[in-house]
Amino acid sequence: MVTKDFWVLLAMVIYFVAMLTIGFIYSKRSNSSTRQYFAGGRGVGPWLTALSAEASDMSGWLLMGLPGVAYFTGAADPLWTALGLALGTYLNWKLVARRLRRYSVVAGDAITIPDFFSKRFHDKRNIVSTIAALIILVFFCVYVGSCFVTVGKLFSTLFGWDYHLTMVIGAAIVFAYTVIGGYLSVVVTDFIQGLLMFFALAVVFIGSVASVGGVDNTVAFLKGIPGFLDGTQMATPILNDAGEQIVKAGQAMFGAPTEYGVITMISMLAWGLGYFGMPQVLVRFLSIRSSEEIKKSRIIATTWCVVSLACGVCIGLVGRAMMPTQFVTQSAAENIFIVVSQALLPSFMCGIVVSGIFAASMSSSSSYLIIGASAVGENIFRGLLYRKATDRQVMMVARITLLVMFVFGIVVAFDQNSSIFQVVSYAWAGLGASFGPLMLCSLYWRRTNKFGAIAGMLSGTATVLIWHNFIKPLGGVFAIYELLPAFIISLLFIVVVSLLTPAPDAEVLHEFDHYLDDPDDRKVDDDLVAAEIASGEKRAQI
């Protein structure tokens, strides 16, 4: 057993060293300016953009949270969630990516999402960017905590080590290469981690099916569990007073399945709405080398997303056939990927595969850290508090922010019984509802103004907090995922408040009307510009 642990650990150490090395390699280039540190100088290619976006988006949730839900209650929950995410991924790349890349250049060369919102509405007091930055900071701290939970569970399950110690050590590794290397190190390591996650999911899925005698045997066993493979029903584990599934005569006990109604399906599909407001994905659109490369990135990203989600769900389902009584709580079931990997693979290969879990956590938490740091350094410190700040001063503030988020993330992750799925769903809803409706309105509706933007962000955030904590517990129709009602309410606030307040000025409208012009044709005759601006007020109500 010691020898086996040694080879697993060796493979993971090699991986960690490689990631830290990348951070050091890119440190000099990244530290040359805030533009490089926060957005890679807008020089990132389509493959790096696509895979880094997906790897940072999915996090350890894909390899632990999603399979854990599938293992414990069957196909319905993860299936509808995965469908929503796959659809949301495609629509985000289709509807937002190209427009955001173009508009961010026109709107004062914005390099962060809060920066884009402020410059889009010519908010010279930077109120919009400050509110956006604070929302990012709050929810990204929760997100970082979910990633650290993944790291702690990984090492605790693999080696039986202390959860809290290994969680802190893993978090420190992520912090080190993020603070040193900036955005470029995050993107390159995310690309490698995206490939590793894809490989790990495919290998474990194929191996697990083979180990239980193929697809037919697996399906036959799972059909014996009421509602387990039914997309309109959810399996119901019978729990004892301690909240653990009862096992009798070597069999896990299930009761009658519960109906998976239309409201619940819509609730899970609503996960896809979150993409329109995810800063860790949207910032990839800002940093891609050219808007003309978006289509290629969209194909790569969507393919990766669909295949990876399918493998994640299936690993959880097959895991129940392979180890039917191994895990008695949903939190514990989130370790199914790790345990299956240990059971199926040679030690060194197991180390490489389970590094995919750490890869997922590293890619996501590093993105959250760098985006949170950029929001505070660029948008709050330089945008609001000290406008004459140098790049050096901004990056110093950003690194201090990284440290604060790192510590807060550890505090969030200290409870080892936290469900990764539940923690992620809360942060996902908060960001999706706060920024998603505003991003769509910013790109598609010229009448949107800064007052509507502020109202949309605040109402989206408030609705998520209120719905999750006070309305959702009422059950019934109110049990719907908080992202959906919060998204709708935020959109309504943007529209109503924008229409009730003064229209954007002519210069803002002129930018909106021309931001999709071909980059080579963006220089318009000065007289034409003056004429359009002069007549802009007449078209403001359109």
Beta strands, then each sheet from edge to edge (+ up, - down):
strand 1: 233-237
strand 2: 247-248
strand 3: 251-252
strand 4: 254-259
sheet 1: 1+ 4-
sheet 2: 2+ 3-
end
